[in-house]
């Protein structure tokens, strides 16, 4: 596990960037015909969702 210390503002920016990327990935997944590439995108989406969940529940310092 990695511990990362960032300010509250930086945490909010990170969450915003992750949400934007997740939205973009959803569109790309839906429009990708190549199953292998789609599976890679889904794995990336899952990882980003986990990071976002951790960032959103992180206590403010």
N, CA, C and O atoms as a Tripos MOL2 file, in Angstrom:
@<TRIPOS>MOLECULE
protein
  244   243    61     0     0
PROTEIN
NO_CHARGES

@<TRIPOS>ATOM
      1 N           0.8540   -1.1830    0.0000 N.3       1 UNK1
      2 CA          0.0000    0.0000    0.0000 C.3       1 UNK1
      3 C           0.8910    1.2340    0.0000 C.2       1 UNK1
      4 O           1.9360    1.2680    0.6500 O.2       1 UNK1
      5 N           0.4630    2.2250   -0.7270 N.am      2 UNK2
      6 CA          1.1910    3.4900   -0.8060 C.3       2 UNK2
      7 C           0.4040    4.5400   -0.0300 C.2       2 UNK2
      8 O          -0.8200    4.6210   -0.1310 O.2       2 UNK2
      9 N           1.1190    5.3290    0.7330 N.am      3 UNK3
     10 CA          0.5060    6.4310    1.4650 C.3       3 UNK3
     11 C           0.8710    7.7220    0.7390 C.2       3 UNK3
     12 O           2.0470    7.9800    0.4830 O.2       3 UNK3
     13 N          -0.1180    8.5210    0.4130 N.am      4 UNK4
     14 CA          0.0990    9.7530   -0.3380 C.3       4 UNK4
     15 C          -0.5160   10.9050    0.4410 C.2       4 UNK4
     16 O          -1.6970   10.8680    0.7860 O.2       4 UNK4
     17 N           0.2770   11.9170    0.7140 N.am      5 UNK5
     18 CA         -0.2340   13.0900    1.4170 C.3       5 UNK5
     19 C          -0.4290   14.2230    0.4260 C.2       5 UNK5
     20 O           0.5160   14.6750   -0.2190 O.2       5 UNK5
     21 N          -1.6750   14.6730    0.3170 N.am      6 UNK6
     22 CA         -2.0100   15.7880   -0.5610 C.3       6 UNK6
     23 C          -2.9610   16.7170    0.1840 C.2       6 UNK6
     24 O          -3.6170   16.3130    1.1440 O.2       6 UNK6
     25 N          -3.0250   17.9490   -0.2630 N.am      7 UNK7
     26 CA         -3.9180   18.9160    0.3750 C.3       7 UNK7
     27 C          -5.3750   18.5970    0.0050 C.2       7 UNK7
     28 O          -5.6380   17.8080   -0.9020 O.2       7 UNK7
     29 N          -6.2820   19.2060    0.7030 N.am      8 UNK8
     30 CA         -7.7020   19.0130    0.4090 C.3       8 UNK8
     31 C          -8.0250   19.4770   -1.0070 C.2       8 UNK8
     32 O          -8.7900   18.8300   -1.7220 O.2       8 UNK8
     33 N          -7.4420   20.5920   -1.4010 N.am      9 UNK9
     34 CA         -7.6560   21.0900   -2.7670 C.3       9 UNK9
     35 C          -7.1440   20.0790   -3.7930 C.2       9 UNK9
     36 O          -7.8220   19.7900   -4.7780 O.2       9 UNK9
     37 N          -5.9610   19.5520   -3.5600 N.am     10 UNK10
     38 CA         -5.3920   18.5610   -4.4730 C.3      10 UNK10
     39 C          -6.2400   17.2940   -4.5170 C.2      10 UNK10
     40 O          -6.3850   16.6830   -5.5760 O.2      10 UNK10
     41 N          -6.7960   16.8960   -3.3830 N.am     11 UNK11
     42 CA         -7.6720   15.7280   -3.3360 C.3      11 UNK11
     43 C          -8.9120   15.9620   -4.1920 C.2      11 UNK11
     44 O          -9.3490   15.0680   -4.9160 O.2      11 UNK11
     45 N          -9.4740   17.1590   -4.1090 N.am     12 UNK12
     46 CA        -10.6560   17.4860   -4.9040 C.3      12 UNK12
     47 C         -10.3320   17.4950   -6.3940 C.2      12 UNK12
     48 O         -11.1150   17.0060   -7.2090 O.2      12 UNK12
     49 N          -9.1800   18.0490   -6.7450 N.am     13 UNK13
     50 CA         -8.7490   18.0550   -8.1490 C.3      13 UNK13
     51 C          -8.5730   16.6160   -8.6360 C.2      13 UNK13
     52 O          -9.0080   16.2710   -9.7340 O.2      13 UNK13
     53 N          -7.9390   15.7860   -7.8210 N.am     14 UNK14
     54 CA         -7.7490   14.3810   -8.1850 C.3      14 UNK14
     55 C          -9.0920   13.7010   -8.4240 C.2      14 UNK14
     56 O          -9.2510   12.9860   -9.4140 O.2      14 UNK14
     57 N         -10.0480   13.9090   -7.5480 N.am     15 UNK15
     58 CA        -11.3780   13.3130   -7.7080 C.3      15 UNK15
     59 C         -12.0470   13.8050   -8.9920 C.2      15 UNK15
     60 O         -12.6630   13.0180   -9.7110 O.2      15 UNK15
     61 N         -11.9310   15.0760   -9.2770 N.am     16 UNK16
     62 CA        -12.5200   15.6290  -10.5020 C.3      16 UNK16
     63 C         -11.8960   15.0110  -11.7520 C.2      16 UNK16
     64 O         -12.6030   14.6610  -12.6980 O.2      16 UNK16
     65 N         -10.5750   14.8800  -11.7500 N.am     17 UNK17
     66 CA         -9.8720   14.2950  -12.8930 C.3      17 UNK17
     67 C         -10.2780   12.8290  -13.0650 C.2      17 UNK17
     68 O         -10.5130   12.3760  -14.1860 O.2      17 UNK17
     69 N         -10.3580   12.1020  -11.9730 N.am     18 UNK18
     70 CA        -10.7520   10.6960  -12.0450 C.3      18 UNK18
     71 C         -12.1790   10.5510  -12.5810 C.2      18 UNK18
     72 O         -12.4420    9.6720  -13.4030 O.2      18 UNK18
     73 N         -13.0840   11.3890  -12.1330 N.am     19 UNK19
     74 CA        -14.4680   11.3270  -12.6160 C.3      19 UNK19
     75 C         -14.5490   11.6200  -14.1100 C.2      19 UNK19
     76 O         -15.3110   10.9790  -14.8340 O.2      19 UNK19
     77 N         -13.7670   12.5850  -14.5650 N.am     20 UNK20
     78 CA        -13.7410   12.9060  -15.9950 C.3      20 UNK20
     79 C         -13.1930   11.7300  -16.7900 C.2      20 UNK20
     80 O         -13.7490   11.3580  -17.8240 O.2      20 UNK20
     81 N         -12.1060   11.1490  -16.3070 N.am     21 UNK21
     82 CA        -11.5080   10.0160  -17.0020 C.3      21 UNK21
     83 C         -12.4620    8.8210  -17.0200 C.2      21 UNK21
     84 O         -12.5590    8.1240  -18.0300 O.2      21 UNK21
     85 N         -13.1600    8.5810  -15.9230 N.am     22 UNK22
     86 CA        -14.1190    7.4750  -15.8800 C.3      22 UNK22
     87 C         -15.2520    7.6930  -16.8730 C.2      22 UNK22
     88 O         -15.7080    6.7470  -17.5150 O.2      22 UNK22
     89 N         -15.6980    8.9080  -16.9990 N.am     23 UNK23
     90 CA        -16.7490    9.2200  -17.9620 C.3      23 UNK23
     91 C         -16.2660    8.9660  -19.3870 C.2      23 UNK23
     92 O         -16.9750    8.3790  -20.2050 O.2      23 UNK23
     93 N         -15.0480    9.4170  -19.6650 N.am     24 UNK24
     94 CA        -14.4710    9.1960  -20.9930 C.3      24 UNK24
     95 C         -14.2980    7.7050  -21.2750 C.2      24 UNK24
     96 O         -14.5500    7.2490  -22.3900 O.2      24 UNK24
     97 N         -13.8700    6.9520  -20.2700 N.am     25 UNK25
     98 CA        -13.6770    5.5150  -20.4500 C.3      25 UNK25
     99 C         -14.9970    4.8050  -20.7300 C.2      25 UNK25
    100 O         -15.0420    3.8880  -21.5510 O.2      25 UNK25
    101 N         -16.0560    5.2100  -20.0670 N.am     26 UNK26
    102 CA        -17.3560    4.5880  -20.3070 C.3      26 UNK26
    103 C         -17.7580    4.7330  -21.7640 C.2      26 UNK26
    104 O         -18.2590    3.7880  -22.3720 O.2      26 UNK26
    105 N         -17.5410    5.9060  -22.3190 N.am     27 UNK27
    106 CA        -17.8560    6.1480  -23.7310 C.3      27 UNK27
    107 C         -16.9740    5.2780  -24.6220 C.2      27 UNK27
    108 O         -17.4550    4.6550  -25.5690 O.2      27 UNK27
    109 N         -15.6810    5.2430  -24.3100 N.am     28 UNK28
    110 CA        -14.7520    4.4810  -25.1390 C.3      28 UNK28
    111 C         -15.0370    2.9810  -25.0680 C.2      28 UNK28
    112 O         -14.9600    2.2880  -26.0820 O.2      28 UNK28
    113 N         -15.3620    2.4820  -23.8850 N.am     29 UNK29
    114 CA        -15.6990    1.0640  -23.7320 C.3      29 UNK29
    115 C         -16.9180    0.7190  -24.5800 C.2      29 UNK29
    116 O         -16.9400   -0.3030  -25.2650 O.2      29 UNK29
    117 N         -17.9210    1.5740  -24.5260 N.am     30 UNK30
    118 CA        -19.1540    1.3200  -25.2710 C.3      30 UNK30
    119 C         -18.9350    1.3330  -26.7800 C.2      30 UNK30
    120 O         -19.6750    0.6850  -27.5210 O.2      30 UNK30
    121 N         -17.9250    2.0630  -27.2380 N.am     31 UNK31
    122 CA        -17.7060    2.2050  -28.6720 C.3      31 UNK31
    123 C         -16.5060    1.4210  -29.1940 C.2      31 UNK31
    124 O         -16.0440    1.6650  -30.3080 O.2      31 UNK31
    125 N         -16.0040    0.4900  -28.4040 N.am     32 UNK32
    126 CA        -14.8550   -0.3110  -28.8170 C.3      32 UNK32
    127 C         -15.3180   -1.6980  -29.2330 C.2      32 UNK32
    128 O         -15.9870   -2.3990  -28.4740 O.2      32 UNK32
    129 N         -14.9560   -2.0810  -30.4360 N.am     33 UNK33
    130 CA        -15.3320   -3.3960  -30.9560 C.3      33 UNK33
    131 C         -14.3200   -4.4810  -30.5980 C.2      33 UNK33
    132 O         -14.6830   -5.6540  -30.5180 O.2      33 UNK33
    133 N         -13.0710   -4.1130  -30.3840 N.am     34 UNK34
    134 CA        -12.0160   -5.0700  -30.0920 C.3      34 UNK34
    135 C         -12.1350   -5.5490  -28.6470 C.2      34 UNK34
    136 O         -11.9360   -4.7710  -27.7140 O.2      34 UNK34
    137 N         -12.4610   -6.8380  -28.4610 N.am     35 UNK35
    138 CA        -12.7020   -7.3690  -27.1170 C.3      35 UNK35
    139 C         -11.4860   -7.2400  -26.2040 C.2      35 UNK35
    140 O         -11.6290   -6.8950  -25.0310 O.2      35 UNK35
    141 N         -10.2990   -7.5100  -26.7270 N.am     36 UNK36
    142 CA         -9.0940   -7.4100  -25.9090 C.3      36 UNK36
    143 C          -8.8680   -5.9990  -25.4070 C.2      36 UNK36
    144 O          -8.5460   -5.7870  -24.2380 O.2      36 UNK36
    145 N          -9.0400   -5.0350  -26.2980 N.am     37 UNK37
    146 CA         -8.8720   -3.6340  -25.9140 C.3      37 UNK37
    147 C          -9.9650   -3.2150  -24.9320 C.2      37 UNK37
    148 O          -9.6960   -2.4930  -23.9730 O.2      37 UNK37
    149 N         -11.1970   -3.6660  -25.1700 N.am     38 UNK38
    150 CA        -12.3010   -3.3450  -24.2710 C.3      38 UNK38
    151 C         -12.0230   -3.8920  -22.8650 C.2      38 UNK38
    152 O         -12.3040   -3.2270  -21.8680 O.2      38 UNK38
    153 N         -11.4700   -5.1040  -22.7950 N.am     39 UNK39
    154 CA        -11.1350   -5.7010  -21.4970 C.3      39 UNK39
    155 C         -10.0590   -4.8810  -20.7800 C.2      39 UNK39
    156 O         -10.1160   -4.7110  -19.5620 O.2      39 UNK39
    157 N          -9.0800   -4.3720  -21.5350 N.am     40 UNK40
    158 CA         -8.0540   -3.5120  -20.9420 C.3      40 UNK40
    159 C          -8.6720   -2.2260  -20.3960 C.2      40 UNK40
    160 O          -8.3270   -1.7700  -19.3060 O.2      40 UNK40
    161 N          -9.5810   -1.6560  -21.1640 N.am     41 UNK41
    162 CA        -10.2500   -0.4320  -20.7200 C.3      41 UNK41
    163 C         -11.0840   -0.6780  -19.4640 C.2      41 UNK41
    164 O         -11.1230    0.1620  -18.5660 O.2      41 UNK41
    165 N         -11.7450   -1.8250  -19.4040 N.am     42 UNK42
    166 CA        -12.5420   -2.1610  -18.2220 C.3      42 UNK42
    167 C         -11.6570   -2.3330  -16.9960 C.2      42 UNK42
    168 O         -12.0270   -1.9130  -15.8990 O.2      42 UNK42
    169 N         -10.4910   -2.9490  -17.1720 N.am     43 UNK43
    170 CA         -9.5600   -3.1160  -16.0550 C.3      43 UNK43
    171 C          -9.0650   -1.7520  -15.5730 C.2      43 UNK43
    172 O          -8.9290   -1.5220  -14.3710 O.2      43 UNK43
    173 N          -8.7980   -0.8590  -16.5150 N.am     44 UNK44
    174 CA         -8.3780    0.5010  -16.1630 C.3      44 UNK44
    175 C          -9.5050    1.2290  -15.4260 C.2      44 UNK44
    176 O          -9.2640    1.9190  -14.4350 O.2      44 UNK44
    177 N         -10.7390    1.0670  -15.9200 N.am     45 UNK45
    178 CA        -11.8870    1.6900  -15.2700 C.3      45 UNK45
    179 C         -12.0300    1.1940  -13.8300 C.2      45 UNK45
    180 O         -12.2620    1.9860  -12.9170 O.2      45 UNK45
    181 N         -11.8910   -0.1070  -13.6330 N.am     46 UNK46
    182 CA        -12.0130   -0.6750  -12.2890 C.3      46 UNK46
    183 C         -10.9470   -0.1110  -11.3520 C.2      46 UNK46
    184 O         -11.2380    0.2120  -10.2000 O.2      46 UNK46
    185 N          -9.7160    0.0080  -11.8430 N.am     47 UNK47
    186 CA         -8.6340    0.5620  -11.0240 C.3      47 UNK47
    187 C          -8.9160    2.0230  -10.6720 C.2      47 UNK47
    188 O          -8.7200    2.4400   -9.5310 O.2      47 UNK47
    189 N          -9.3740    2.7890  -11.6480 N.am     48 UNK48
    190 CA         -9.6740    4.1940  -11.3930 C.3      48 UNK48
    191 C         -10.8440    4.3560  -10.4300 C.2      48 UNK48
    192 O         -10.8430    5.2700   -9.6060 O.2      48 UNK48
    193 N         -11.8400    3.4830  -10.5220 N.am     49 UNK49
    194 CA        -12.9630    3.5270   -9.5840 C.3      49 UNK49
    195 C         -12.4870    3.2530   -8.1610 C.2      49 UNK49
    196 O         -12.9640    3.8800   -7.2150 O.2      49 UNK49
    197 N         -11.5530    2.3230   -8.0060 N.am     50 UNK50
    198 CA        -11.0090    2.0290   -6.6770 C.3      50 UNK50
    199 C         -10.2250    3.2110   -6.1200 C.2      50 UNK50
    200 O         -10.3340    3.5350   -4.9370 O.2      50 UNK50
    201 N          -9.4390    3.8510   -6.9710 N.am     51 UNK51
    202 CA         -8.6730    5.0260   -6.5440 C.3      51 UNK51
    203 C          -9.6200    6.1530   -6.1560 C.2      51 UNK51
    204 O          -9.4120    6.8190   -5.1410 O.2      51 UNK51
    205 N         -10.6550    6.3690   -6.9550 N.am     52 UNK52
    206 CA        -11.6270    7.4130   -6.6570 C.3      52 UNK52
    207 C         -12.3260    7.1420   -5.3290 C.2      52 UNK52
    208 O         -12.4870    8.0560   -4.5200 O.2      52 UNK52
    209 N         -12.7340    5.9270   -5.1010 N.am     53 UNK53
    210 CA        -13.4060    5.5790   -3.8390 C.3      53 UNK53
    211 C         -12.4890    5.8470   -2.6560 C.2      53 UNK53
    212 O         -12.9350    6.3690   -1.6340 O.2      53 UNK53
    213 N         -11.2340    5.5020   -2.7800 N.am     54 UNK54
    214 CA        -10.2760    5.7500   -1.6930 C.3      54 UNK54
    215 C         -10.0710    7.2560   -1.4790 C.2      54 UNK54
    216 O         -10.0060    7.7200   -0.3400 O.2      54 UNK54
    217 N          -9.9720    8.0070   -2.5640 N.am     55 UNK55
    218 CA         -9.7700    9.4530   -2.4560 C.3      55 UNK55
    219 C         -10.9830   10.1350   -1.8420 C.2      55 UNK55
    220 O         -10.8390   11.0740   -1.0580 O.2      55 UNK55
    221 N         -12.1670    9.6730   -2.1900 N.am     56 UNK56
    222 CA        -13.3820   10.3170   -1.6620 C.3      56 UNK56
    223 C         -13.5880   10.0250   -0.1850 C.2      56 UNK56
    224 O         -14.1630   10.8520    0.5220 O.2      56 UNK56
    225 N         -13.1480    8.9010    0.2920 N.am     57 UNK57
    226 CA        -13.3660    8.5920    1.7090 C.3      57 UNK57
    227 C         -12.1700    8.9450    2.5840 C.2      57 UNK57
    228 O         -12.2110    8.7550    3.8000 O.2      57 UNK57
    229 N         -11.1090    9.4550    1.9740 N.am     58 UNK58
    230 CA         -9.9240    9.8530    2.7370 C.3      58 UNK58
    231 C         -10.2870   11.0120    3.6630 C.2      58 UNK58
    232 O         -10.9880   11.9420    3.2630 O.2      58 UNK58
    233 N          -9.8100   10.9480    4.8890 N.am     59 UNK59
    234 CA        -10.1290   12.0400    5.8320 C.3      59 UNK59
    235 C          -9.4000   13.3120    5.4410 C.2      59 UNK59
    236 O          -8.2630   13.2770    4.9690 O.2      59 UNK59
    237 N         -10.0610   14.4140    5.6410 N.am     60 UNK60
    238 CA         -9.4420   15.7200    5.3740 C.3      60 UNK60
    239 C          -8.4150   15.9880    6.4530 C.2      60 UNK60
    240 O          -8.6260   15.6820    7.6260 O.2      60 UNK60
    241 N          -7.2960   16.5670    6.0370 N.am     61 UNK61
    242 CA         -6.2600   16.8650    7.0350 C.3      61 UNK61
    243 C          -6.1050   18.3350    7.2680 C.2      61 UNK61
    244 O          -5.2760   18.7470    8.0790 O.2      61 UNK61
@<TRIPOS>BOND
     1     1     2 1
     2     2     3 1
     3     3     4 2
     4     3     5 am
     5     5     6 1
     6     6     7 1
     7     7     8 2
     8     7     9 am
     9     9    10 1
    10    10    11 1
    11    11    12 2
    12    11    13 am
    13    13    14 1
    14    14    15 1
    15    15    16 2
    16    15    17 am
    17    17    18 1
    18    18    19 1
    19    19    20 2
    20    19    21 am
    21    21    22 1
    22    22    23 1
    23    23    24 2
    24    23    25 am
    25    25    26 1
    26    26    27 1
    27    27    28 2
    28    27    29 am
    29    29    30 1
    30    30    31 1
    31    31    32 2
    32    31    33 am
    33    33    34 1
    34    34    35 1
    35    35    36 2
    36    35    37 am
    37    37    38 1
    38    38    39 1
    39    39    40 2
    40    39    41 am
    41    41    42 1
    42    42    43 1
    43    43    44 2
    44    43    45 am
    45    45    46 1
    46    46    47 1
    47    47    48 2
    48    47    49 am
    49    49    50 1
    50    50    51 1
    51    51    52 2
    52    51    53 am
    53    53    54 1
    54    54    55 1
    55    55    56 2
    56    55    57 am
    57    57    58 1
    58    58    59 1
    59    59    60 2
    60    59    61 am
    61    61    62 1
    62    62    63 1
    63    63    64 2
    64    63    65 am
    65    65    66 1
    66    66    67 1
    67    67    68 2
    68    67    69 am
    69    69    70 1
    70    70    71 1
    71    71    72 2
    72    71    73 am
    73    73    74 1
    74    74    75 1
    75    75    76 2
    76    75    77 am
    77    77    78 1
    78    78    79 1
    79    79    80 2
    80    79    81 am
    81    81    82 1
    82    82    83 1
    83    83    84 2
    84    83    85 am
    85    85    86 1
    86    86    87 1
    87    87    88 2
    88    87    89 am
    89    89    90 1
    90    90    91 1
    91    91    92 2
    92    91    93 am
    93    93    94 1
    94    94    95 1
    95    95    96 2
    96    95    97 am
    97    97    98 1
    98    98    99 1
    99    99   100 2
   100    99   101 am
   101   101   102 1
   102   102   103 1
   103   103   104 2
   104   103   105 am
   105   105   106 1
   106   106   107 1
   107   107   108 2
   108   107   109 am
   109   109   110 1
   110   110   111 1
   111   111   112 2
   112   111   113 am
   113   113   114 1
   114   114   115 1
   115   115   116 2
   116   115   117 am
   117   117   118 1
   118   118   119 1
   119   119   120 2
   120   119   121 am
   121   121   122 1
   122   122   123 1
   123   123   124 2
   124   123   125 am
   125   125   126 1
   126   126   127 1
   127   127   128 2
   128   127   129 am
   129   129   130 1
   130   130   131 1
   131   131   132 2
   132   131   133 am
   133   133   134 1
   134   134   135 1
   135   135   136 2
   136   135   137 am
   137   137   138 1
   138   138   139 1
   139   139   140 2
   140   139   141 am
   141   141   142 1
   142   142   143 1
   143   143   144 2
   144   143   145 am
   145   145   146 1
   146   146   147 1
   147   147   148 2
   148   147   149 am
   149   149   150 1
   150   150   151 1
   151   151   152 2
   152   151   153 am
   153   153   154 1
   154   154   155 1
   155   155   156 2
   156   155   157 am
   157   157   158 1
   158   158   159 1
   159   159   160 2
   160   159   161 am
   161   161   162 1
   162   162   163 1
   163   163   164 2
   164   163   165 am
   165   165   166 1
   166   166   167 1
   167   167   168 2
   168   167   169 am
   169   169   170 1
   170   170   171 1
   171   171   172 2
   172   171   173 am
   173   173   174 1
   174   174   175 1
   175   175   176 2
   176   175   177 am
   177   177   178 1
   178   178   179 1
   179   179   180 2
   180   179   181 am
   181   181   182 1
   182   182   183 1
   183   183   184 2
   184   183   185 am
   185   185   186 1
   186   186   187 1
   187   187   188 2
   188   187   189 am
   189   189   190 1
   190   190   191 1
   191   191   192 2
   192   191   193 am
   193   193   194 1
   194   194   195 1
   195   195   196 2
   196   195   197 am
   197   197   198 1
   198   198   199 1
   199   199   200 2
   200   199   201 am
   201   201   202 1
   202   202   203 1
   203   203   204 2
   204   203   205 am
   205   205   206 1
   206   206   207 1
   207   207   208 2
   208   207   209 am
   209   209   210 1
   210   210   211 1
   211   211   212 2
   212   211   213 am
   213   213   214 1
   214   214   215 1
   215   215   216 2
   216   215   217 am
   217   217   218 1
   218   218   219 1
   219   219   220 2
   220   219   221 am
   221   221   222 1
   222   222   223 1
   223   223   224 2
   224   223   225 am
   225   225   226 1
   226   226   227 1
   227   227   228 2
   228   227   229 am
   229   229   230 1
   230   230   231 1
   231   231   232 2
   232   231   233 am
   233   233   234 1
   234   234   235 1
   235   235   236 2
   236   235   237 am
   237   237   238 1
   238   238   239 1
   239   239   240 2
   240   239   241 am
   241   241   242 1
   242   242   243 1
   243   243   244 2
@<TRIPOS>SUBSTRUCTURE
     1 UNK1         2 RESIDUE 1 A UNK
     2 UNK2         6 RESIDUE 1 A UNK
     3 UNK3        10 RESIDUE 1 A UNK
     4 UNK4        14 RESIDUE 1 A UNK
     5 UNK5        18 RESIDUE 1 A UNK
     6 UNK6        22 RESIDUE 1 A UNK
     7 UNK7        26 RESIDUE 1 A UNK
     8 UNK8        30 RESIDUE 1 A UNK
     9 UNK9        34 RESIDUE 1 A UNK
    10 UNK10       38 RESIDUE 1 A UNK
    11 UNK11       42 RESIDUE 1 A UNK
    12 UNK12       46 RESIDUE 1 A UNK
    13 UNK13       50 RESIDUE 1 A UNK
    14 UNK14       54 RESIDUE 1 A UNK
    15 UNK15       58 RESIDUE 1 A UNK
    16 UNK16       62 RESIDUE 1 A UNK
    17 UNK17       66 RESIDUE 1 A UNK
    18 UNK18       70 RESIDUE 1 A UNK
    19 UNK19       74 RESIDUE 1 A UNK
    20 UNK20       78 RESIDUE 1 A UNK
    21 UNK21       82 RESIDUE 1 A UNK
    22 UNK22       86 RESIDUE 1 A UNK
    23 UNK23       90 RESIDUE 1 A UNK
    24 UNK24       94 RESIDUE 1 A UNK
    25 UNK25       98 RESIDUE 1 A UNK
    26 UNK26      102 RESIDUE 1 A UNK
    27 UNK27      106 RESIDUE 1 A UNK
    28 UNK28      110 RESIDUE 1 A UNK
    29 UNK29      114 RESIDUE 1 A UNK
    30 UNK30      118 RESIDUE 1 A UNK
    31 UNK31      122 RESIDUE 1 A UNK
    32 UNK32      126 RESIDUE 1 A UNK
    33 UNK33      130 RESIDUE 1 A UNK
    34 UNK34      134 RESIDUE 1 A UNK
    35 UNK35      138 RESIDUE 1 A UNK
    36 UNK36      142 RESIDUE 1 A UNK
    37 UNK37      146 RESIDUE 1 A UNK
    38 UNK38      150 RESIDUE 1 A UNK
    39 UNK39      154 RESIDUE 1 A UNK
    40 UNK40      158 RESIDUE 1 A UNK
    41 UNK41      162 RESIDUE 1 A UNK
    42 UNK42      166 RESIDUE 1 A UNK
    43 UNK43      170 RESIDUE 1 A UNK
    44 UNK44      174 RESIDUE 1 A UNK
    45 UNK45      178 RESIDUE 1 A UNK
    46 UNK46      182 RESIDUE 1 A UNK
    47 UNK47      186 RESIDUE 1 A UNK
    48 UNK48      190 RESIDUE 1 A UNK
    49 UNK49      194 RESIDUE 1 A UNK
    50 UNK50      198 RESIDUE 1 A UNK
    51 UNK51      202 RESIDUE 1 A UNK
    52 UNK52      206 RESIDUE 1 A UNK
    53 UNK53      210 RESIDUE 1 A UNK
    54 UNK54      214 RESIDUE 1 A UNK
    55 UNK55      218 RESIDUE 1 A UNK
    56 UNK56      222 RESIDUE 1 A UNK
    57 UNK57      226 RESIDUE 1 A UNK
    58 UNK58      230 RESIDUE 1 A UNK
    59 UNK59      234 RESIDUE 1 A UNK
    60 UNK60      238 RESIDUE 1 A UNK
    61 UNK61      242 RESIDUE 1 A UNK
